[in-house]
Amino acid sequence: MKTITKKLETLCSCVLEHEPLSRHTSFKIGGPCDWMVMPQSVEEVKQILAFAKEETLRVTLLGNGSNVLAADEGIDGIVLKTTGLKEISVKENYICAGAGARLSALCETAKENSLGGLAELSGIPGTVGGGVYMNAGAYGGEIKDTLVESLYLDETNEIRKLTAEEHHLSYRYSIFHEHPDWMILESKFYLTPANRDEIHAKTVELLKKRNEKQPLEYPNAGSTFKRPEGYFAGKLIEDAGLRGFSVGDAQVSEKHCGFVINRKNATAEDVCNLIAAVRERVQKEFGVTLEAEVRYFKRNCPEAKL
């Protein structure tokens, strides 16, 4: 392991060994990874991925960790945290943002340049790369509404380009779900001129609504379940009598039943068992199958289903 650590340190400016994932996820849950690397450039990313392939080391991509549950035992191999790829540039009505840039920073840049179309996304705590991967959305707006193209690394470590249509964006889905060995590097958005004060007012209004309705005072990973067609997950969970239902320190939020929160010291096992119990009860009561929106990272296997 020390040999691999030393080699990684020649390729990347920030390498952490046995780093707890609880420090890097909004759930504040997760055991250690073998190595966490935080590249600051595309060249560093390419070198790390080439080395990982040569050594047959698993690589798990992580942005801001806001939609992730990491296993209590941690993750094997390399966790590549993208937040160093955070450059944002503006040219006329186009904004280019690195995969590791915060969505909030992207939205703020748009506002400061009097460009509208992103206010609905301003409260989402993830990164641009994670947002594109999931086609993130809120309050009627989605990434697909303004996305023009993305640059990514393919399975051969070559930089490629995808048009908006080639992303195959739909509800919480993109083509990247089918290609786990592709890595988003940056994305470009086309926005329309708008009054900066009006953008600011809309942003403030939506952030206030988010703060009032969501349990942001507790660690969580956002909406736990995808919206079932014709239903709202939170309403189904509430109607099943599960408001405040707990397993260990994992709890269905009393403020918004669509969220599972970490009250204090919840484990990934607590969260998994809670999700399973909620899914079983809703299926039994209403015949609706809830699909988890949260991504589950486990040791010694690819991303697992919750």
ABEGO torsion letter per residue (X at the ends): XAAAAAAAAAABABBBBGBBAAAABAAGBEBBBABBBBBABAAAAAAAAAAAAAAGBBBBBBBAGAABBBBAAEBBEBBBBAAABABBBBBEABBBBBAABBAAAAAAAAAAAGBBGAAAAAABABBAAAAAAAGBBBGGBBAAAABABBBBBBAAGBBBBBBAAAAGBBBGBBAAAABAABBBABBBBBBBBBBAAAAAAAAAAAAAAAAAABBAABBBAEBABBBBBGBBAAAAAAAAGABGBBBEABBBBAABAABBBBAAABBAAAAAAAAAAAAAAAAAAAGBBBBBABBBBBBGBBBBBX
